[in-house]
């Protein structure tokens, strides 16, 4: 890591720091990553995608999304799983 990376990491929240150090994490079959886009809002910093998601436009597969925090991504994943469970 460079000095700039160290400085940026010191300003990040704990989940963001852990994600930067650990890289991708998984939760209930979903891969969660921290990858903030260069936009002013922080609502899309965390991305989640199911391991089996293929992204085909005709698949009607909604097992992916964006969230503002790691905790919010996990809540959204829980909601997706609960909706899919009969």
TAHU-V743034 format. One record per helix or strand of 3 or more residues. SS is the DSSP state (helix for helix, strand for strand). FROM is the first residue (numbers start at 1). TO is the last residue. If there is no record, write none. Layout:
BEGIN
[[SS FROM TO] [SS FROM TO]]
END
This chain:
BEGIN
[[helix 3 11] [helix 14 22] [strand 25 27] [strand 30 34] [strand 46 50] [strand 64 67] [helix 70 84]]
END
